[in-house]
């Protein structure tokens, strides 16, 4: 799990691999996919994850922080410590 305030460029390799491993459970790869191809997919997936994370944080600010609300009732996965 990665906290809401993390800068994705600073996430270590084991955490990146763990997130990609979770994501792979939802993807299908053709038989014979090479390691180089998997590395490319992982890089593209990581960029998508980082973009979605930034978008989510932006929406939290727009919909909660700027409105003087807290997101914890709606987004149960968020931790107040973050």
trRosetta pair geometry for C-beta under 8 A, 3 or more apart (Angstrom, degrees):
i j d omega theta_ij theta_ji phi_ij phi_ji
2 6 5.1 -84 176 30 99 155
2 8 7.8 46 172 -102 154 77
2 11 6.3 -24 -119 -109 132 130
2 15 6.4 100 -80 176 103 128
2 19 7.1 -5 -21 -74 124 130
2 53 7.7 -38 101 -117 131 142
3 6 5.0 122 66 -32 80 99
3 79 7.0 -68 -126 45 90 119
3 82 4.6 -179 -168 -108 105 122
4 57 6.4 141 -179 -97 91 99
4 60 7.5 18 -167 -2 136 171
4 78 6.0 18 -43 -130 139 95
4 79 7.7 -171 -2 41 106 77
4 82 4.4 106 35 146 99 143
5 82 5.2 -178 -5 -171 101 89
6 10 6.8 -140 -174 69 83 103
6 11 6.2 59 163 -71 132 96
6 53 7.9 -50 73 176 93 147
7 10 4.6 63 77 9 95 112
7 11 7.9 -156 91 -29 51 75
8 11 5.5 -26 -154 -4 49 117
8 46 7.6 158 167 177 122 86
8 49 7.0 162 -137 107 144 93
8 50 3.9 -164 87 -114 165 100
8 53 6.0 132 -56 59 127 150
8 54 8.0 -84 -2 -44 126 92
9 50 7.7 62 -49 -128 64 141
11 15 4.8 -110 -180 88 100 129
11 16 5.7 125 117 -58 112 86
12 15 5.2 92 61 12 74 103
12 16 7.1 -136 104 -6 37 92
13 16 5.5 -55 -145 37 33 114
13 17 6.2 32 158 -19 67 105
14 17 5.7 -54 -146 38 32 111
14 18 6.3 35 154 -22 64 106
15 18 5.5 -52 -148 35 32 115
15 19 6.5 32 155 -17 65 103
16 19 5.9 -56 -151 36 30 108
16 20 6.3 25 154 -14 65 109
16 42 7.7 82 154 175 106 111
16 46 6.1 7 -152 -109 111 125
17 20 5.7 -57 -145 41 32 109
17 21 6.1 39 153 -26 66 104
18 21 5.6 -49 -145 31 30 114
18 22 6.7 31 154 -17 62 102
19 22 5.8 -54 -154 35 33 112
19 23 6.3 31 149 -18 65 109
19 46 7.8 101 90 -104 127 77
19 49 6.4 74 151 -137 140 165
20 23 5.3 -55 -145 40 36 114
20 24 6.2 47 152 -32 67 100
20 42 5.0 9 -130 -131 152 96
20 45 5.9 109 -117 95 92 141
20 46 7.1 -36 -72 -64 110 88
21 24 5.7 -45 -149 23 30 116
21 25 7.6 42 150 -27 55 94
22 25 6.1 -47 -172 14 37 115
23 26 6.1 -66 -169 37 47 104
23 27 6.6 28 143 -13 76 116
23 45 5.8 141 120 -173 160 140
23 49 7.6 -97 -69 -70 146 123
24 27 5.5 -69 -142 43 42 106
24 29 7.8 -23 -152 -22 96 119
27 41 7.9 149 152 174 163 137
29 33 4.4 -53 167 -15 119 154
29 38 7.4 11 -131 -93 156 91
29 41 7.7 -86 -102 -37 117 174
30 33 5.6 124 66 -56 70 94
33 37 5.0 -118 -172 86 83 132
33 38 5.9 100 137 -57 112 90
34 37 4.6 100 57 6 79 101
34 38 7.0 -141 99 -4 44 86
35 38 5.6 -54 -147 38 34 113
35 39 6.4 38 152 -22 65 103
36 39 5.7 -51 -149 33 31 113
36 40 6.6 34 150 -20 63 103
37 40 5.6 -52 -152 33 34 113
37 41 6.4 35 150 -18 66 104
38 41 5.5 -50 -146 37 34 112
38 42 6.2 39 152 -22 65 104
39 42 5.5 -50 -146 35 31 115
39 43 6.5 35 153 -21 63 103
40 43 5.7 -53 -152 34 31 112
40 44 6.5 27 153 -14 65 106
41 44 5.8 -57 -148 40 32 108
41 45 6.0 33 153 -21 66 109
42 45 5.6 -55 -143 39 29 113
42 46 6.2 33 155 -24 64 106
43 46 5.7 -53 -147 33 28 112
43 47 6.7 28 154 -17 62 103
44 47 5.8 -53 -153 34 33 111
44 48 6.5 32 150 -18 64 106
45 48 5.6 -57 -151 38 34 113
45 49 6.2 36 151 -22 67 105
46 49 5.6 -49 -144 34 32 113
46 50 6.4 33 155 -18 64 105
47 50 5.8 -54 -148 37 30 111
47 51 6.3 31 153 -19 64 107
48 51 5.7 -55 -146 37 31 111
48 52 6.2 28 156 -16 66 108
49 52 5.9 -58 -146 40 28 109
49 53 6.2 32 154 -23 64 108
50 53 5.6 -54 -147 34 29 115
50 54 6.6 29 155 -17 63 104
51 54 5.9 -54 -151 35 31 109
51 55 6.4 31 151 -19 64 108
52 55 5.5 -53 -146 37 33 114
52 56 6.2 37 154 -22 66 104
53 56 5.7 -51 -147 34 30 112
53 57 6.5 28 155 -16 63 105
54 57 5.8 -56 -149 38 31 110
54 58 6.3 35 152 -22 64 107
55 58 5.6 -54 -150 34 31 114
55 59 6.4 29 153 -17 65 105
56 59 5.8 -56 -149 37 31 109
56 60 6.5 37 150 -24 64 102
57 60 5.5 -48 -150 30 35 116
57 61 6.7 35 152 -18 64 101
58 61 5.9 -55 -156 34 32 110
58 62 6.4 27 150 -15 66 108
59 62 5.5 -54 -142 41 35 111
59 63 5.6 9 167 0 71 117
60 63 6.5 -68 -132 50 20 93
60 64 5.4 -33 -174 31 62 119
60 65 6.6 57 134 -13 75 103
60 71 5.5 -52 -141 -45 97 158
60 75 7.6 -45 -104 2 109 158
61 64 7.2 -67 -107 55 11 77
61 65 4.6 -36 -138 41 54 127
61 66 6.0 64 157 -24 66 98
62 65 7.9 33 -2 46 16 86
62 66 5.8 -15 -139 22 28 133
63 66 7.6 61 5 44 11 98
63 67 6.5 -27 170 2 32 130
63 69 7.6 -55 138 61 63 126
63 71 7.5 77 95 -93 101 108
64 67 6.0 -76 -142 45 16 103
64 69 4.6 -100 -147 81 68 92
64 70 6.3 55 -174 -140 120 10
64 71 4.4 -63 -84 -56 165 93
65 68 7.8 39 179 -66 28 24
65 69 7.8 -85 -51 56 20 62
70 73 7.3 89 97 -1 90 87
71 74 5.5 -71 -165 53 67 105
71 75 4.7 6 151 27 106 115
71 78 5.9 53 98 26 107 160
72 75 6.7 -69 -115 66 25 73
72 76 7.3 67 180 -107 59 38
72 78 5.7 -118 -104 77 67 111
72 80 6.4 0 -89 -72 142 87
73 76 7.7 -1 -168 -74 21 73
75 78 4.6 53 113 -10 109 114
78 82 6.5 -112 -168 52 81 126
79 82 4.9 92 72 -5 87 101
